[in-house]
Amino acid sequence: MEPGLIFALAWAVLALVGGAVLVVRRRWLADAITAERRAGAGRAGARGASPTTFLAVGLVFVAMGMFIIGWWVSTAF
């Protein structure tokens, strides 16, 4: 296999796993970031990212991984 193809497939797997984690753990991530931002002095009104943001980014990563794997499958056969 070519090095570029190995890199693309590795990136696809990382994108799928990372995207799935973002989708599944989106509420926990949003709550953790919001709590961390509010913990600082004088930042009581600071807001974190919403769970919808993590859902959108996670779905984009999953779509990117699926696209790369689909591209590889279509060119392999």
C-alpha positions as CSV (number, residue, x, y, z in Angstrom):
1,M,0.0,0.0,0.0
2,E,1.1,3.5,-0.7
3,P,2.0,5.8,2.3
4,G,-0.6,8.3,1.3
5,L,-3.3,5.7,1.3
6,I,-2.2,4.4,4.7
7,F,-2.3,8.0,6.1
8,A,-5.8,8.5,4.6
9,L,-7.2,5.3,6.1
10,A,-5.6,6.1,9.5
11,W,-7.2,9.6,9.3
12,A,-10.5,8.1,8.4
13,V,-10.5,5.7,11.4
14,L,-9.4,8.6,13.7
15,A,-12.2,10.8,12.3
16,L,-14.8,8.1,12.8
17,V,-13.7,7.4,16.4
18,G,-13.3,11.1,17.3
19,G,-16.6,12.0,15.7
20,A,-18.4,9.2,17.5
21,V,-16.9,10.3,20.9
22,L,-18.0,13.8,20.3
23,V,-21.5,12.7,19.4
24,V,-21.8,10.3,22.4
25,R,-20.1,12.5,25.0
26,R,-21.4,15.9,23.8
27,R,-23.3,16.8,27.0
28,W,-20.5,15.9,29.3
29,L,-18.0,17.9,27.2
30,A,-20.2,20.9,27.1
31,D,-20.8,20.8,30.9
32,A,-17.1,20.2,31.6
33,I,-16.0,23.2,29.5
34,T,-18.7,25.4,30.9
35,A,-17.7,24.5,34.5
36,E,-14.1,25.2,33.7
37,R,-14.8,28.6,32.2
38,R,-17.0,29.6,35.2
39,A,-14.3,28.5,37.7
40,G,-12.1,31.5,37.0
41,A,-12.3,34.6,39.1
42,G,-14.6,37.3,37.6
43,R,-16.0,34.9,34.9
44,A,-19.3,34.0,36.4
45,G,-21.2,34.6,33.2
46,A,-18.8,32.8,30.9
47,R,-20.4,30.4,28.6
48,G,-19.1,27.2,27.0
49,A,-19.9,25.5,23.8
50,S,-23.4,24.0,23.5
51,P,-24.0,20.2,23.1
52,T,-25.3,21.0,19.6
53,T,-21.9,22.3,18.6
54,F,-20.3,19.0,19.6
55,L,-23.0,17.1,17.8
56,A,-22.4,19.1,14.6
57,V,-18.6,18.8,14.7
58,G,-18.9,15.1,15.6
59,L,-21.2,14.4,12.6
60,V,-18.8,16.3,10.3
61,F,-16.0,14.1,11.5
62,V,-18.0,10.9,11.0
63,A,-19.1,12.1,7.5
64,M,-15.4,12.8,6.6
65,G,-14.3,9.4,7.8
66,M,-17.1,7.7,5.9
67,F,-16.3,9.6,2.8
68,I,-12.6,8.6,2.9
69,I,-13.5,4.9,3.5
70,G,-16.1,5.0,0.7
71,W,-13.6,6.6,-1.7
72,W,-11.1,3.9,-0.9
73,V,-13.6,1.1,-1.4
74,S,-14.8,2.6,-4.7
75,T,-11.2,2.9,-6.1
76,A,-10.1,-0.5,-4.8
77,F,-12.7,-2.4,-6.9
